Amino acid sequence: MFVYGEPAMAASVTPQPQEVRAELERILASPPFAGSHLSQRFLRFVVENSLGDAPESLKEYTVAIEVFERDSSYDPVVDATVRVEAGRLRNRLRDYYIDQGRDDPLIIEMPKGAYRATFSARSRIDPIAPPVLPASPAVPAPSVAETPRPAWRRMFRWSLATVCVLGAVLGRVLLRRNQHMESAPSANAPLALAVLPFANQTGSPANNYITDGLTDNLIRRTPCTGMGIPLLLEREFELIIMGAPG
């Protein structure tokens, strides 16, 4: 992008005089110059003299006489008209190339410190399109695996279910026994109930307290002692009689 006041990117071909004059006419017809007769005369004078071979005519004194119609008594020390108008001319050129002339093929400048125009053809550089990268294959989102539950929890649930089933079966057996005893009080056959301890299947001895607790809980919840029924508990292959009548 061209920024007026900075060195322009010039093409290798020097602009022809007819191209320069065409650019000059576009500038003079633009809004920054259309309302300033002095700036129009000043720019045309500088451009035409810069195209020729008479650099000695581009002096402040010459500009004052030819453009601003000063007489031969013009003193640049006393009268700063040329310098002031030169600053205005550069500002108008800058405004033109910022707006209307931003796409012009030619650039006309008047550098500070001299009353001579420079011409440069604007280089046409096509923007380089960014390379098209191949689309990367879609990566499936990682599935969230279910955290395995500890083995002792599964064993606890199964053991609890077993206790409930055994409790229900035992209750039904005791109920039928009571009914049988009421109907036939003379048939008092001895009855004993054996409770086998639950086995620890987790492979960790630290979980033995769970199976022991389940076994003890089943024993406490079994109403055998108050009913005169011997309760047999097998631990470590020994038969222990608990709650047997004395």
PyRosetta script that sets phi, psi and omega in degrees:
from pyrosetta import init, pose_from_sequence

init()
pose = pose_from_sequence("MFVYGEPAMAASVTPQPQEVRAELERILASPPFAGSHLSQRFLRFVVENSLGDAPESLKEYTVAIEVFERDSSYDPVVDATVRVEAGRLRNRLRDYYIDQGRDDPLIIEMPKGAYRATFSARSRIDPIAPPVLPASPAVPAPSVAETPRPAWRRMFRWSLATVCVLGAVLGRVLLRRNQHMESAPSANAPLALAVLPFANQTGSPANNYITDGLTDNLIRRTPCTGMGIPLLLEREFELIIMGAPG")
pose.set_psi(1, 130.9)
pose.set_omega(1, -179.0)
pose.set_phi(2, -79.8)
pose.set_psi(2, 132.3)
pose.set_omega(2, 174.6)
pose.set_phi(3, -115.6)
pose.set_psi(3, 117.2)
pose.set_omega(3, -175.9)
pose.set_phi(4, -63.5)
pose.set_psi(4, 136.8)
pose.set_omega(4, -177.7)
pose.set_phi(5, 102.5)
pose.set_psi(5, -18.3)
pose.set_omega(5, 175.0)
pose.set_phi(6, -102.3)
pose.set_psi(6, 158.6)
pose.set_omega(6, -179.2)
pose.set_phi(7, -58.4)
pose.set_psi(7, 130.0)
pose.set_omega(7, -179.0)
pose.set_phi(8, -81.4)
pose.set_psi(8, 150.6)
pose.set_omega(8, 176.0)
pose.set_phi(9, -80.7)
pose.set_psi(9, 100.1)
pose.set_omega(9, -173.6)
pose.set_phi(10, -87.3)
pose.set_psi(10, 148.1)
pose.set_omega(10, 175.0)
pose.set_phi(11, -79.9)
pose.set_psi(11, 166.6)
pose.set_omega(11, -178.2)
pose.set_phi(12, -72.1)
pose.set_psi(12, -17.4)
pose.set_omega(12, -178.7)
pose.set_phi(13, -96.5)
pose.set_psi(13, 128.0)
pose.set_omega(13, 177.8)
pose.set_phi(14, -73.6)
pose.set_psi(14, 133.1)
pose.set_omega(14, -179.5)
pose.set_phi(15, -59.7)
pose.set_psi(15, 141.0)
pose.set_omega(15, 177.2)
pose.set_phi(16, -78.7)
pose.set_psi(16, 154.7)
pose.set_omega(16, -179.5)
pose.set_phi(17, -55.3)
pose.set_psi(17, -38.5)
pose.set_omega(17, -179.5)
pose.set_phi(18, -67.3)
pose.set_psi(18, -32.4)
pose.set_omega(18, 176.1)
pose.set_phi(19, -68.5)
pose.set_psi(19, -39.0)
pose.set_omega(19, 178.9)
pose.set_phi(20, -64.8)
pose.set_psi(20, -43.5)
pose.set_omega(20, -179.1)
pose.set_phi(21, -66.8)
pose.set_psi(21, -35.7)
pose.set_omega(21, 176.8)
pose.set_phi(22, -64.8)
pose.set_psi(22, -41.3)
pose.set_omega(22, 176.6)
pose.set_phi(23, -64.8)
pose.set_psi(23, -38.4)
pose.set_omega(23, 178.5)
pose.set_phi(24, -60.4)
pose.set_psi(24, -41.9)
pose.set_omega(24, -179.5)
pose.set_phi(25, -66.5)
pose.set_psi(25, -37.3)
pose.set_omega(25, 176.9)
pose.set_phi(26, -62.9)
pose.set_psi(26, -39.5)
pose.set_omega(26, -179.1)
pose.set_phi(27, -68.0)
pose.set_psi(27, -45.1)
pose.set_omega(27, -176.6)
pose.set_phi(28, -66.4)
pose.set_psi(28, -25.3)
pose.set_omega(28, 179.6)
pose.set_phi(29, -88.8)
pose.set_psi(29, -3.2)
pose.set_omega(29, -177.1)
pose.set_phi(30, -79.7)
pose.set_psi(30, 160.1)
pose.set_omega(30, -179.9)
pose.set_phi(31, -56.2)
pose.set_psi(31, -38.7)
pose.set_omega(31, -179.8)
pose.set_phi(32, -61.7)
pose.set_psi(32, -26.1)
pose.set_omega(32, -176.8)
pose.set_phi(33, -109.9)
pose.set_psi(33, -16.0)
pose.set_omega(33, -172.8)
pose.set_phi(34, -61.6)
pose.set_psi(34, -30.0)
pose.set_omega(34, -177.3)
pose.set_phi(35, -99.5)
pose.set_psi(35, 9.8)
pose.set_omega(35, -177.6)
pose.set_phi(36, -126.8)
pose.set_psi(36, 100.7)
pose.set_omega(36, -179.9)
pose.set_phi(37, -67.2)
pose.set_psi(37, -38.0)
pose.set_omega(37, -179.0)
pose.set_phi(38, -65.9)
pose.set_psi(38, -42.1)
pose.set_omega(38, 179.2)
pose.set_phi(39, -66.1)
pose.set_psi(39, -35.3)
pose.set_omega(39, 177.1)
pose.set_phi(40, -62.8)
pose.set_psi(40, -48.8)
pose.set_omega(40, -179.9)
pose.set_phi(41, -63.2)
pose.set_psi(41, -41.3)
pose.set_omega(41, -178.3)
pose.set_phi(42, -62.3)
pose.set_psi(42, -48.8)
pose.set_omega(42, -177.6)
pose.set_phi(43, -66.6)
pose.set_psi(43, -41.9)
pose.set_omega(43, -179.8)
pose.set_phi(44, -63.2)
pose.set_psi(44, -40.5)
pose.set_omega(44, 179.9)
pose.set_phi(45, -63.8)
pose.set_psi(45, -45.6)
pose.set_omega(45, -178.1)
pose.set_phi(46, -66.0)
pose.set_psi(46, -42.6)
pose.set_omega(46, -178.4)
pose.set_phi(47, -65.1)
pose.set_psi(47, -47.2)
pose.set_omega(47, -178.4)
pose.set_phi(48, -63.5)
pose.set_psi(48, -39.2)
pose.set_omega(48, 179.2)
pose.set_phi(49, -73.9)
pose.set_psi(49, -27.0)
pose.set_omega(49, 177.8)
pose.set_phi(50, -75.5)
pose.set_psi(50, -24.7)
pose.set_omega(50, 176.4)
pose.set_phi(51, -75.3)
pose.set_psi(51, -25.2)
pose.set_omega(51, -179.0)
pose.set_phi(52, -90.3)
pose.set_psi(52, -167.5)
pose.set_omega(52, -178.4)
pose.set_phi(53, -113.5)
pose.set_psi(53, 43.8)
pose.set_omega(53, -179.6)
pose.set_phi(54, -128.3)
pose.set_psi(54, 66.6)
pose.set_omega(54, -178.7)
pose.set_phi(55, -66.4)
pose.set_psi(55, -21.8)
pose.set_omega(55, -179.0)
pose.set_phi(56, -68.2)
pose.set_psi(56, -18.9)
pose.set_omega(56, 179.5)
pose.set_phi(57, -77.1)
pose.set_psi(57, -16.1)
pose.set_omega(57, -177.5)
pose.set_phi(58, -90.0)
pose.set_psi(58, 62.1)
pose.set_omega(58, 174.7)
pose.set_phi(59, -112.3)
pose.set_psi(59, 159.9)
pose.set_omega(59, -178.5)
pose.set_phi(60, -61.4)
pose.set_psi(60, -39.5)
pose.set_omega(60, -179.4)
pose.set_phi(61, -63.6)
pose.set_psi(61, -44.5)
pose.set_omega(61, -179.3)
pose.set_phi(62, -63.9)
pose.set_psi(62, -41.9)
pose.set_omega(62, 178.8)
pose.set_phi(63, -62.0)
pose.set_psi(63, -41.5)
pose.set_omega(63, -179.9)
pose.set_phi(64, -62.8)
pose.set_psi(64, -39.7)
pose.set_omega(64, -178.3)
pose.set_phi(65, -73.8)
pose.set_psi(65, -47.0)
pose.set_omega(65, -172.2)
pose.set_phi(66, -80.8)
pose.set_psi(66, -35.5)
pose.set_omega(66, -174.4)
pose.set_phi(67, -97.0)
pose.set_psi(67, -48.4)
pose.set_omega(67, -172.6)
pose.set_phi(68, -99.5)
pose.set_psi(68, 4.8)
pose.set_omega(68, 172.3)
pose.set_phi(69, 57.7)
pose.set_psi(69, 41.1)
pose.set_omega(69, 173.1)
pose.set_phi(70, -81.1)
pose.set_psi(70, 156.1)
pose.set_omega(70, 178.9)
pose.set_phi(71, -86.3)
pose.set_psi(71, -179.0)
pose.set_omega(71, -175.1)
pose.set_phi(72, -67.1)
pose.set_psi(72, -12.9)
pose.set_omega(72, 179.4)
pose.set_phi(73, -85.9)
pose.set_psi(73, 8.9)
pose.set_omega(73, -178.2)
pose.set_phi(74, -60.5)
pose.set_psi(74, 129.0)
pose.set_omega(74, 179.2)
pose.set_phi(75, -122.2)
pose.set_psi(75, 110.5)
pose.set_omega(75, -179.0)
pose.set_phi(76, -61.9)
pose.set_psi(76, -20.1)
pose.set_omega(76, 178.3)
pose.set_phi(77, -71.6)
pose.set_psi(77, -36.3)
pose.set_omega(77, -177.8)
pose.set_phi(78, -89.7)
pose.set_psi(78, -40.2)
pose.set_omega(78, -174.9)
pose.set_phi(79, -109.5)
pose.set_psi(79, 117.7)
pose.set_omega(79, -178.3)
pose.set_phi(80, -104.1)
pose.set_psi(80, 25.1)
pose.set_omega(80, -176.8)
pose.set_phi(81, -58.9)
pose.set_psi(81, -45.1)
pose.set_omega(81, -176.5)
pose.set_phi(82, -64.3)
pose.set_psi(82, -43.3)
pose.set_omega(82, -178.1)
pose.set_phi(83, -67.0)
pose.set_psi(83, -40.4)
pose.set_omega(83, 178.8)
pose.set_phi(84, -64.8)
pose.set_psi(84, -45.2)
pose.set_omega(84, -179.5)
pose.set_phi(85, -68.9)
pose.set_psi(85, -30.1)
pose.set_omega(85, 176.6)
pose.set_phi(86, -65.1)
pose.set_psi(86, -39.7)
pose.set_omega(86, 176.2)
pose.set_phi(87, -63.8)
pose.set_psi(87, -40.0)
pose.set_omega(87, 177.9)
pose.set_phi(88, -65.9)
pose.set_psi(88, -39.6)
pose.set_omega(88, 179.3)
pose.set_phi(89, -62.0)
pose.set_psi(89, -44.1)
pose.set_omega(89, 178.3)
pose.set_phi(90, -62.7)
pose.set_psi(90, -38.5)
pose.set_omega(90, 178.3)
pose.set_phi(91, -65.1)
pose.set_psi(91, -38.6)
pose.set_omega(91, 179.0)
pose.set_phi(92, -67.5)
pose.set_psi(92, -40.3)
pose.set_omega(92, 176.1)
pose.set_phi(93, -61.5)
pose.set_psi(93, -41.8)
pose.set_omega(93, 178.4)
pose.set_phi(94, -61.6)
pose.set_psi(94, -45.2)
pose.set_omega(94, 179.6)
pose.set_phi(95, -62.0)
pose.set_psi(95, -37.8)
pose.set_omega(95, -178.8)
pose.set_phi(96, -65.4)
pose.set_psi(96, -46.4)
pose.set_omega(96, -176.5)
pose.set_phi(97, -76.3)
pose.set_psi(97, -17.2)
pose.set_omega(97, 173.7)
pose.set_phi(98, -74.7)
pose.set_psi(98, -32.1)
pose.set_omega(98, -174.2)
pose.set_phi(99, -114.0)
pose.set_psi(99, -88.9)
pose.set_omega(99, -172.3)
pose.set_phi(100, -64.1)
pose.set_psi(100, -34.9)
pose.set_omega(100, -174.5)
pose.set_phi(101, -99.5)
pose.set_psi(101, 20.6)
pose.set_omega(101, -176.3)
pose.set_phi(102, -68.5)
pose.set_psi(102, -19.6)
pose.set_omega(102, 179.7)
pose.set_phi(103, -112.5)
pose.set_psi(103, 11.8)
pose.set_omega(103, -179.6)
pose.set_phi(104, -66.0)
pose.set_psi(104, 144.5)
pose.set_omega(104, 179.3)
pose.set_phi(105, -74.8)
pose.set_psi(105, -11.3)
pose.set_omega(105, -175.9)
pose.set_phi(106, -132.0)
pose.set_psi(106, 148.0)
pose.set_omega(106, -179.2)
pose.set_phi(107, -124.7)
pose.set_psi(107, 127.5)
pose.set_omega(107, 176.2)
pose.set_phi(108, -111.8)
pose.set_psi(108, 128.0)
pose.set_omega(108, 179.7)
pose.set_phi(109, -132.3)
pose.set_psi(109, 157.0)
pose.set_omega(109, 172.4)
pose.set_phi(110, -128.8)
pose.set_psi(110, 94.5)
pose.set_omega(110, -176.4)
pose.set_phi(111, -59.8)
pose.set_psi(111, 153.1)
pose.set_omega(111, 178.4)
pose.set_phi(112, -66.8)
pose.set_psi(112, 148.3)
pose.set_omega(112, 176.9)
pose.set_phi(113, 91.4)
pose.set_psi(113, -2.2)
pose.set_omega(113, -179.6)
pose.set_phi(114, -152.5)
pose.set_psi(114, 158.0)
pose.set_omega(114, 177.9)
pose.set_phi(115, -112.8)
pose.set_psi(115, 61.4)
pose.set_omega(115, 179.8)
pose.set_phi(116, -142.0)
pose.set_psi(116, 136.5)
pose.set_omega(116, -177.6)
pose.set_phi(117, -90.3)
pose.set_psi(117, 149.0)
pose.set_omega(117, 174.1)
pose.set_phi(118, -117.8)
pose.set_psi(118, 147.9)
pose.set_omega(118, -176.5)
pose.set_phi(119, -126.9)
pose.set_psi(119, 136.4)
pose.set_omega(119, 178.2)
pose.set_phi(120, -146.3)
pose.set_psi(120, 135.8)
pose.set_omega(120, 176.7)
pose.set_phi(121, -82.7)
pose.set_psi(121, 133.6)
pose.set_omega(121, -179.6)
pose.set_phi(122, -74.4)
pose.set_psi(122, 129.6)
pose.set_omega(122, 178.7)
pose.set_phi(123, -75.0)
pose.set_psi(123, 137.1)
pose.set_omega(123, 177.5)
pose.set_phi(124, -97.4)
pose.set_psi(124, 103.4)
pose.set_omega(124, -179.8)
pose.set_phi(125, -110.8)
pose.set_psi(125, 113.0)
pose.set_omega(125, 178.6)
pose.set_phi(126, -70.1)
pose.set_psi(126, 133.8)
pose.set_omega(126, 177.7)
pose.set_phi(127, -62.1)
pose.set_psi(127, 137.3)
pose.set_omega(127, -180.0)
pose.set_phi(128, -84.0)
pose.set_psi(128, 121.8)
pose.set_omega(128, 179.3)
pose.set_phi(129, -70.6)
pose.set_psi(129, 140.1)
pose.set_omega(129, 178.8)
pose.set_phi(130, -65.6)
pose.set_psi(130, 143.9)
pose.set_omega(130, -179.6)
pose.set_phi(131, -62.8)
pose.set_psi(131, 142.7)
pose.set_omega(131, 179.1)
pose.set_phi(132, -87.1)
pose.set_psi(132, 114.5)
pose.set_omega(132, -179.5)
pose.set_phi(133, -84.5)
pose.set_psi(133, 141.1)
pose.set_omega(133, 177.5)
pose.set_phi(134, -63.6)
pose.set_psi(134, 141.3)
pose.set_omega(134, -178.5)
pose.set_phi(135, -66.8)
pose.set_psi(135, 129.2)
pose.set_omega(135, 179.2)
pose.set_phi(136, -76.5)
pose.set_psi(136, 141.6)
pose.set_omega(136, -179.9)
pose.set_phi(137, -61.5)
pose.set_psi(137, 142.9)
pose.set_omega(137, -179.5)
pose.set_phi(138, -66.0)
pose.set_psi(138, 130.3)
pose.set_omega(138, 179.4)
pose.set_phi(139, -94.3)
pose.set_psi(139, 118.1)
pose.set_omega(139, -179.1)
pose.set_phi(140, -63.7)
pose.set_psi(140, 143.9)
pose.set_omega(140, 179.2)
pose.set_phi(141, -64.9)
pose.set_psi(141, 135.4)
pose.set_omega(141, -179.4)
pose.set_phi(142, -63.4)
pose.set_psi(142, 131.4)
pose.set_omega(142, 179.6)
pose.set_phi(143, -75.7)
pose.set_psi(143, 140.3)
pose.set_omega(143, -179.5)
pose.set_phi(144, -86.3)
pose.set_psi(144, 107.9)
pose.set_omega(144, -178.8)
pose.set_phi(145, -73.8)
pose.set_psi(145, 142.7)
pose.set_omega(145, 179.0)
pose.set_phi(146, -70.7)
pose.set_psi(146, 130.1)
pose.set_omega(146, -179.6)
pose.set_phi(147, -66.9)
pose.set_psi(147, 122.3)
pose.set_omega(147, -179.2)
pose.set_phi(148, -62.3)
pose.set_psi(148, 138.8)
pose.set_omega(148, -179.5)
pose.set_phi(149, -84.1)
pose.set_psi(149, 147.9)
pose.set_omega(149, -179.7)
pose.set_phi(150, -59.4)
pose.set_psi(150, 147.8)
pose.set_omega(150, -177.8)
pose.set_phi(151, -64.4)
pose.set_psi(151, -31.9)
pose.set_omega(151, -176.2)
pose.set_phi(152, -68.6)
pose.set_psi(152, -25.5)
pose.set_omega(152, 177.2)
pose.set_phi(153, -70.1)
pose.set_psi(153, -43.5)
pose.set_omega(153, 178.1)
pose.set_phi(154, -62.0)
pose.set_psi(154, -42.0)
pose.set_omega(154, -179.6)
pose.set_phi(155, -65.3)
pose.set_psi(155, -37.1)
pose.set_omega(155, 180.0)
pose.set_phi(156, -64.0)
pose.set_psi(156, -40.5)
pose.set_omega(156, -179.8)
pose.set_phi(157, -66.2)
pose.set_psi(157, -45.5)
pose.set_omega(157, 178.6)
pose.set_phi(158, -63.4)
pose.set_psi(158, -40.3)
pose.set_omega(158, 179.9)
pose.set_phi(159, -65.2)
pose.set_psi(159, -40.7)
pose.set_omega(159, 179.1)
pose.set_phi(160, -64.3)
pose.set_psi(160, -39.6)
pose.set_omega(160, 177.3)
pose.set_phi(161, -64.7)
pose.set_psi(161, -38.4)
pose.set_omega(161, 179.0)
pose.set_phi(162, -63.9)
pose.set_psi(162, -42.0)
pose.set_omega(162, 178.8)
pose.set_phi(163, -60.1)
pose.set_psi(163, -42.2)
pose.set_omega(163, -179.6)
pose.set_phi(164, -64.2)
pose.set_psi(164, -42.0)
pose.set_omega(164, -180.0)
pose.set_phi(165, -64.9)
pose.set_psi(165, -46.1)
pose.set_omega(165, 179.4)
pose.set_phi(166, -62.2)
pose.set_psi(166, -39.3)
pose.set_omega(166, 178.5)
pose.set_phi(167, -61.8)
pose.set_psi(167, -41.7)
pose.set_omega(167, 179.3)
pose.set_phi(168, -65.3)
pose.set_psi(168, -42.1)
pose.set_omega(168, 179.1)
pose.set_phi(169, -64.2)
pose.set_psi(169, -43.0)
pose.set_omega(169, -179.7)
pose.set_phi(170, -63.5)
pose.set_psi(170, -41.3)
pose.set_omega(170, 179.3)
pose.set_phi(171, -62.7)
pose.set_psi(171, -40.3)
pose.set_omega(171, 179.1)
pose.set_phi(172, -65.5)
pose.set_psi(172, -39.9)
pose.set_omega(172, 178.6)
pose.set_phi(173, -62.9)
pose.set_psi(173, -45.1)
pose.set_omega(173, -179.5)
pose.set_phi(174, -65.0)
pose.set_psi(174, -37.3)
pose.set_omega(174, 179.3)
pose.set_phi(175, -64.2)
pose.set_psi(175, -44.0)
pose.set_omega(175, 179.3)
pose.set_phi(176, -66.7)
pose.set_psi(176, -32.9)
pose.set_omega(176, 178.5)
pose.set_phi(177, -66.8)
pose.set_psi(177, -42.9)
pose.set_omega(177, 179.9)
pose.set_phi(178, -62.6)
pose.set_psi(178, -41.4)
pose.set_omega(178, 178.8)
pose.set_phi(179, -63.5)
pose.set_psi(179, -38.7)
pose.set_omega(179, -179.9)
pose.set_phi(180, -67.5)
pose.set_psi(180, -39.5)
pose.set_omega(180, -179.8)
pose.set_phi(181, -66.6)
pose.set_psi(181, -36.7)
pose.set_omega(181, 179.6)
pose.set_phi(182, -67.9)
pose.set_psi(182, -36.5)
pose.set_omega(182, -178.8)
pose.set_phi(183, -78.9)
pose.set_psi(183, -29.5)
pose.set_omega(183, -179.4)
pose.set_phi(184, -135.8)
pose.set_psi(184, 80.5)
pose.set_omega(184, -177.3)
pose.set_phi(185, -66.7)
pose.set_psi(185, -19.4)
pose.set_omega(185, -177.6)
pose.set_phi(186, -79.0)
pose.set_psi(186, -16.8)
pose.set_omega(186, -177.4)
pose.set_phi(187, -93.5)
pose.set_psi(187, 83.0)
pose.set_omega(187, 179.7)
pose.set_phi(188, -105.4)
pose.set_psi(188, 68.7)
pose.set_omega(188, 178.0)
pose.set_phi(189, -74.3)
pose.set_psi(189, 142.7)
pose.set_omega(189, 179.6)
pose.set_phi(190, -63.8)
pose.set_psi(190, 141.4)
pose.set_omega(190, -178.5)
pose.set_phi(191, -133.4)
pose.set_psi(191, 134.1)
pose.set_omega(191, 177.4)
pose.set_phi(192, -133.4)
pose.set_psi(192, 147.3)
pose.set_omega(192, -179.4)
pose.set_phi(193, -122.2)
pose.set_psi(193, 125.6)
pose.set_omega(193, -179.8)
pose.set_phi(194, -102.1)
pose.set_psi(194, 131.7)
pose.set_omega(194, 176.8)
pose.set_phi(195, -113.9)
pose.set_psi(195, 114.6)
pose.set_omega(195, 178.2)
pose.set_phi(196, -88.1)
pose.set_psi(196, 137.7)
pose.set_omega(196, -179.7)
pose.set_phi(197, -67.2)
pose.set_psi(197, 148.7)
pose.set_omega(197, 175.6)
pose.set_phi(198, -71.8)
pose.set_psi(198, 144.3)
pose.set_omega(198, -179.2)
pose.set_phi(199, -96.0)
pose.set_psi(199, 140.6)
pose.set_omega(199, 177.2)
pose.set_phi(200, -84.2)
pose.set_psi(200, 109.3)
pose.set_omega(200, -177.7)
pose.set_phi(201, -101.1)
pose.set_psi(201, 7.8)
pose.set_omega(201, -177.5)
pose.set_phi(202, -82.7)
pose.set_psi(202, -16.5)
pose.set_omega(202, -177.6)
pose.set_phi(203, 83.9)
pose.set_psi(203, 0.4)
pose.set_omega(203, -179.8)
pose.set_phi(204, -115.0)
pose.set_psi(204, 119.1)
pose.set_omega(204, 178.8)
pose.set_phi(205, -61.7)
pose.set_psi(205, -20.4)
pose.set_omega(205, -178.2)
pose.set_phi(206, -67.0)
pose.set_psi(206, -14.9)
pose.set_omega(206, -179.3)
pose.set_phi(207, -95.5)
pose.set_psi(207, 8.4)
pose.set_omega(207, -179.9)
pose.set_phi(208, -62.3)
pose.set_psi(208, -29.1)
pose.set_omega(208, -176.9)
pose.set_phi(209, -65.5)
pose.set_psi(209, -24.2)
pose.set_omega(209, -178.8)
pose.set_phi(210, -71.5)
pose.set_psi(210, -47.7)
pose.set_omega(210, -179.7)
pose.set_phi(211, -66.3)
pose.set_psi(211, -37.3)
pose.set_omega(211, 177.8)
pose.set_phi(212, -64.5)
pose.set_psi(212, -41.3)
pose.set_omega(212, -179.4)
pose.set_phi(213, -65.5)
pose.set_psi(213, -38.0)
pose.set_omega(213, 178.0)
pose.set_phi(214, -64.7)
pose.set_psi(214, -41.4)
pose.set_omega(214, 179.7)
pose.set_phi(215, -63.6)
pose.set_psi(215, -46.1)
pose.set_omega(215, 179.8)
pose.set_phi(216, -63.8)
pose.set_psi(216, -38.3)
pose.set_omega(216, -179.8)
pose.set_phi(217, -64.6)
pose.set_psi(217, -38.3)
pose.set_omega(217, 178.7)
pose.set_phi(218, -66.2)
pose.set_psi(218, -39.1)
pose.set_omega(218, 179.7)
pose.set_phi(219, -64.5)
pose.set_psi(219, -42.8)
pose.set_omega(219, -177.6)
pose.set_phi(220, -67.8)
pose.set_psi(220, -33.0)
pose.set_omega(220, -177.0)
pose.set_phi(221, -84.4)
pose.set_psi(221, -6.0)
pose.set_omega(221, -179.7)
pose.set_phi(222, -89.6)
pose.set_psi(222, 116.0)
pose.set_omega(222, -175.7)
pose.set_phi(223, -82.4)
pose.set_psi(223, 53.2)
pose.set_omega(223, -177.0)
pose.set_phi(224, -87.7)
pose.set_psi(224, -37.5)
pose.set_omega(224, -173.9)
pose.set_phi(225, -63.3)
pose.set_psi(225, -43.2)
pose.set_omega(225, -179.1)
pose.set_phi(226, -70.0)
pose.set_psi(226, -15.4)
pose.set_omega(226, -178.4)
pose.set_phi(227, -101.7)
pose.set_psi(227, 5.0)
pose.set_omega(227, 177.2)
pose.set_phi(228, 77.7)
pose.set_psi(228, 23.7)
pose.set_omega(228, -179.3)
pose.set_phi(229, -102.5)
pose.set_psi(229, 126.3)
pose.set_omega(229, 176.3)
pose.set_phi(230, -64.5)
pose.set_psi(230, 134.2)
pose.set_omega(230, 178.9)
pose.set_phi(231, -111.1)
pose.set_psi(231, 116.7)
pose.set_omega(231, -176.6)
pose.set_phi(232, -100.7)
pose.set_psi(232, 129.1)
pose.set_omega(232, 178.7)
pose.set_phi(233, -122.1)
pose.set_psi(233, 123.1)
pose.set_omega(233, -179.3)
pose.set_phi(234, -101.0)
pose.set_psi(234, 119.6)
pose.set_omega(234, 177.3)
pose.set_phi(235, -132.3)
pose.set_psi(235, 127.3)
pose.set_omega(235, 177.6)
pose.set_phi(236, 53.1)
pose.set_psi(236, 42.5)
pose.set_omega(236, 174.1)
pose.set_phi(237, 66.7)
pose.set_psi(237, 21.0)
pose.set_omega(237, 174.4)
pose.set_phi(238, -116.8)
pose.set_psi(238, 139.1)
pose.set_omega(238, -179.7)
pose.set_phi(239, -95.3)
pose.set_psi(239, 117.8)
pose.set_omega(239, -178.2)
pose.set_phi(240, -114.5)
pose.set_psi(240, 128.6)
pose.set_omega(240, -179.8)
pose.set_phi(241, -93.7)
pose.set_psi(241, 117.4)
pose.set_omega(241, -178.5)
pose.set_phi(242, -116.9)
pose.set_psi(242, 134.3)
pose.set_omega(242, 177.2)
pose.set_phi(243, 73.2)
pose.set_psi(243, 15.6)
pose.set_omega(243, 178.8)
pose.set_phi(244, -71.0)
pose.set_psi(244, 144.4)
pose.set_omega(244, 179.2)
pose.set_phi(245, -64.1)
pose.set_psi(245, 140.3)
pose.set_omega(245, -178.5)
pose.set_phi(246, -81.3)
pose.dump_pdb("model.pdb")
